[in-house]
C-alpha cells in the first residue's frame, strides 16, 4: 500500500485542461492559417498580385516590342535596297522612266546622290606610263548618278556615274579632254589602282565605298555568274587564235613580266601563267553574222543604254575597267597584259579586260584619247529614300574629243 500511495500520475482535471488548451491553440492556428486574413489567403493574394503585375508588364513589353517592330519595319520598307527588291519582285523595270510608284527603285534610275564639292587627285606620269601628269578635280566633275543594282559585297545600292569623270589637266594646260591616257607596263601594274583612287573622290557620308567600275560590275549587270557562262560568251578565242579563259600560256623564256619590265635592271625571266582575261560582245546591229551567236543581248534597254550607249572609242564616252588581265595567242610567242575597257568601234560594242598595253616580249602600246574613268559608289545598306531620293531622268552630254 505504501508503494502504491507514493506513485504520481496525471489527474483527469489536468488532462482536461491540457486538451482544452490544445483545442484553443489549434483553433487559433487554423484561423491564422486558413482564415479570411490567414497566411494561405494572403499568399494567394500575393501570388495573384504578382501574376497581375507580370501580365501587365508583359503586355507593356509586348506593346513596346510591337511599336519598335513597326518603326523598324517601316524603316526597312523605306530603304533603297527594299525599294529595289520590291520593284524587282513586282516585275517593274521602269523602261520608259515614268514609274510613279514611290516605293520602287530600278536599274537606271537617277538619284540625288550629292557629289563632294572639293578634292582632287593627280595621276603621276610614272603611274600611267605617259609623259605627263593627269589631274581630276571633283569641283569640275559634278556627276549625275544612276542605280546599277545591289552591291554583292556590301549589300547596299550601287550607283554608277551617268558620264565618266573628266580629266582637267594635260601637259600642265587646262583642257576639256575627258580621257585617261595610259601606256605599257604601267597601264597594267598601276593604272587600275589609279582609276580606283579617282573614283574614291566621289565618296560622301552615305557611301560605304567609291571606286572605278570594273569587270565584276559588268558581269553582275549582264547576269554572268559562272566560268561556263564566261567561256560560252567569251569573244576573244574567235580572234586570231587567242587562248580561251582558263587555258595555260607559256613558258616564254627570256621575256618580261610587267613588274620586271618596270624594275631599273629589267631582269628577264620565264613568263607563264593562266589566261584570266575575257571579253563580251554586246548585242547590236554592227555584229557580224558569224559571231552573233555569242553576243549578249540585253533585255533591259535602260541598262543597255546606261552602260553601253555612246561608248565609241576616242569620240564617245568609252571607259576603262579597273581590272587586270593577261591572254596569249597560240601562234605568238608572248603574253599580253592590260586593264579592261568598254567601248565600241564600227558599231561593235565590247566589254572586256586584259591585254594590249604591254607584251611580254617588251612591246608597249599607248592609249591616248581612247577612254575615261567611270566612278562607282556603293551606298550603305540602311540608306533610306528620305536620305537619297529618286529623281527624274537627266540628259547626259554628248562627248566629242577636243584634242
Buried (B, 14 or more C-beta within 10 A) or exposed (E): EEEEEEEEEEEEEEEEEEEEEEEEEEEEEEEEEEEEEBEEEEEEEEEEEEEEEEEEEEEEEEEEEEEEEEEEEEEEEBBBBBBBEBBBEEEBBBBEEEBEEEEBBBBBBBBEBBBBEEBBBBBEBEBBBBEBBBBBBBEBBEBBBBBBBBBEEBBBBBBBBBBBBBBBBBEEEEEBBBBBBBBBBBBBBBBBBBBBBBBBBBBBEBBBBBBBBBBBBBBBBBEBEEEEBBBEBBBBBEEEEBBEBEBEBBEBEEBBBBEBBBEEEEEBBEBBBEBBBBBBBBBBEEBEEEEEEBBBEBEBEBBBBBBBEBBBBBEBBBBBBBBBBBBBBEEBEBBBBBBBBBBBBEEBBBBBBBBBBBBBBBEBBBBBBBBBBBBBBBBBBBBBBEBBEBEEBEEBEEBEBEE
